[in-house]
Structures are given as C-alpha cells and as structure tokens.
C-alpha cells in the first residue's frame, strides 16, 4: 500500500547527521515519466535514463547514477499503477527496455 509511503531527499552532513530536504508523498503521485537520453556518437558512451516524478506540486528528478535507482523506479512505477496514471509511449517503451514490464 502506498498510503503514507514517501521518498525523502536527505543531505548527509560530515558529522553523520541526516537532514531531510524534501518529502515526496507517493500517495499523491500524479506524474511518472521515464526518459532515455542517448549520447552523441563521438562520446561513444551509453545514454542516461532519467526518472521524473510529480506529487502534490513537488517535482523530483533522478537518473540512473543514483544508488538504488532501479528500486526507486520499481517503487514509483507501482505507485503510478495504483494511482492509475496514464504513461506516455516513451515511458512504456523505456520501462520495457529496462525490464520493468
């Protein structure tokens, strides 16, 4: 159940103290978008996957370099399904390509 579930954006201070910068309530999720941005040919690197979320007027953007990104996508995708959010074609294709559907 996503009721009461939230994502927290936390700053870890050198002292080990965690300071919450943002709370993101998944029960109010109203936008879920997963995008892939390819790199230029000369860079010869892989592209980057970016997750964009919105809930209760707050936005959150994360990319695949974030530790736990796959878990974040799984959790928020499940929330999007429960909230019956209609996903665009690109998001569905990217979810499939990454093995989430």
Secondary structure, 3 states (H helix, E strand, C coil): CCCCCEEEEEEECCCCCEEEEEEEEHHHEEEEEEEEECCCHHHCCCCEEEEEEEECCEEEEEECCCCCHHHHHHHHHHHHHHCCCCCCHHHHHHHHHCCCC
